[in-house]
Amino acid sequence: MSQYAKEIKHILAALNEPGNENELPLPDEEEMQEIHVYPVEGGGILFTREPLEDQPAAPTIDSQDDRTTTASKVKTPPPFVLFLLLLCVFVLCDTADSQLLAFMTPTVTVTIVPKTQTVTTTADLPAAAIRAHLFAPLTLSMSQTVPATGIGHQDAQQATGTVTFYNGLFTPQYVGQGTVFAGSDGVNVATTQPATIPPGNPTAGYGTATVTAQAVQKGSAGNIAAGDINITIKNGLLVKNSQFSRGQDARTFSIVTQADIQQVVAQLTSRLLQSEQAALSAQIQTGEQLFTPTCPRTSHTDRQPGDEATEVKVSVSETCAAGAYNQQALQEQGEQLLNAKAGALGKSYRLTGDIHATMLSKQDAAGIRVQFTGIYLYQINQQELTRLIAGQAKPHALLLLRRIPGIQQAAITGISDDSEVPVDTTHIHIILLNAVL
């Protein structure tokens, strides 16, 4: 209570005491005096207490009448009127004091993030309980051919083959590794291993030995035909070659990459999803909602990552199992099941937002297995919270808030760390941030 209000209370008590009115002095108790009146030349009247000499006596005015007239003009107002005037003054002062106090009191903002809990439960519900029905399996597929974006490179390679030695001499012959022979087209080949050729004889004929060889120069020019080398050395040793192959020039070419395939799969999957949603939505009735479809996906490509190709064809196929249910009936069933399981969280948690239902499988012709998921939010009593921290030092107020089990985060702004939260709760504003994912 302000000082002005206290003073008004004392004044009211004093006015209620008997005899207050007689204590005020009255003007009738003043001493009576004699007043002399004289006319003045030019008009006017002179009033004096002493008589003037050589002046005719003027009629004496009884001061009692003048006193009575004056008193009647300046009579003190009644005490009740004075009280009202004084009361108005005190009310104005008290209002000004309250407004000044309110102006000087800071306003704090308390930001609260309540805790949330995700509750999930699975139940086998009769289809009739949620008025559910299943759709026939829906299979959709799409294909798309796109250019290959990978770049491959091969270095030049040497052609490889074999050479055969025919020995018509009666003594063994030896040819060392790396011996070079020239073909009729000018391609030189070299042996890659040594050769020992047995002697020939008139009965068995030539002694023979075959060893590997490769073109000396890299490139496709080394791919010579069989017999391109057909020469005699050492006056009795004949050399012939087989077909040489695998010689190639250096080159750069296009190959298929994993990114090429994944990009097409993602695009086709998105297009399939839109087509599936449209096809399934066309089957639902008023008040129904689709179960989350289960759509296993398969993909196929005519090329593999790393294959040399200028393009790749990608095919994606999905087979969806889906159904529909009555949304209101499902919400009622799901809420009952979730609330029963959420009872372990305590009475302060309440379901917030919609329930999410996922059809897991078809149990039989009359039943469906459904998974329910709901978000439960801790309920904050703002009035109790305000009373809890009012008048507390800021660090202690934060400590009190963070001790509440259902508060995840708390912050106080508007005052410094060494200040107190206002006692006046109208200067405490609470903001709730519901962090529901």
BELSUL-V42606 format. One line per field, one symbol per residue. phi: phi as a letter, one per 20 degrees, with the letter a starting at -180 (. if undefined). psi: psi as a letter, one per 30 degrees, with the letter a starting at -180 (. if undefined). burial: I if it has 24 or more other ideal C-beta (glycine too) atoms within 12 Angstrom, else O. Layout:
# BELSUL-V42606
phi=???
psi=???
burial=???
This chain:
# BELSUL-V42606
phi=.fffffffffffffffffnffffffdffefffcedddcfcgnoocddbfefefldffdfeeffffffffffffdffffgffffffffffffffffffffffffeefdddddcdffccedcbdbedfgffdlebeefgddcbbcbdcffdfddbcffcefcaccddddeeecfcccffnfdcdefeneeccfdbfcddffebfeenfecbdcfbbffefpfffeeffnfdbcdcllrdeccdefebmfbefbcbecedffgffffgfffffffffffffffffeedfnecffffdcfdccbcecdgnffaebbddccccdddbacbefffffffffffffffffffofeecfcmeeddcfeaefbfdccecddccdddfedefffffffdfmefgffffffffefgedebbbccocffeddfgffffeddddddeeee
psi=kleeeeeeeeeeeeffkkgeeffkkkffflkklkkkkklkkfllkkklfkkklgkkklkkkjfeeeeeeeefegkklleeeeeeeeeeeeeeeeeeeeeeeeefklklkjkkjlklkkkklkkjkkefeghlkllkkjkklllkklkkflklkklklkklalkkkjjglgkkkkklkgkkkklfggkklkkgllkjkllllfefakklkkllllkekllfffillkgejilklgggjkkllakklgkllklklklkleeeeeeeeeeeeeeeeeeeeeeefffllkflkkljkjikkklkkfllkfkjlflkkkkkkkjkkllllkeeeeeeeeeeeeeeefffflffkkkkalkkkkkeljeafglkkkkkklkkkkkkjeeeeeeefkflkeeeeeeeeffkegkelkkklfllfgllkkejffgjkkkkjjik.
burial=OOOOOOOIOOIOOOOOOOOOOOOOOOOOOOOOOOIIIOOOOOOOOOOOOOOOOOOOOOOOOOOOOOIOOOOOOOOOOOOOOOOOOOOOOIOOOOOOOOOOOOOOIOOIOIIIIIIIIIIOIOIOIOIOOIIIIIIOOIOIIIOIOIOIOIOOOOOOOIIIIIIIIIIIOOOOIOIOOOIIIOIOOOIIIIIOOOIOIOIIOOOOOIIIIOIIIIIIIOIOIIIIOOOIIOOOIOOOIIIIIIOIOOIOOOOOOOIIIOOIIOOIIOOIIOOIIOIIOOIIOOOIOOOIIIIIIIIOIOIOIOIOOOOOIOOIIIIIOIOIIIIIIIIOIIIOIIIOIIIOIIOOIOOOIIIIOOIIIIIOOIOOOOOIIIIIIIIIIIIIOOOOIIOIIIOIOIOOIIOIIOOIOIIIOIOIOOIOOOOIIIOOOOIIOIOIOOOOO
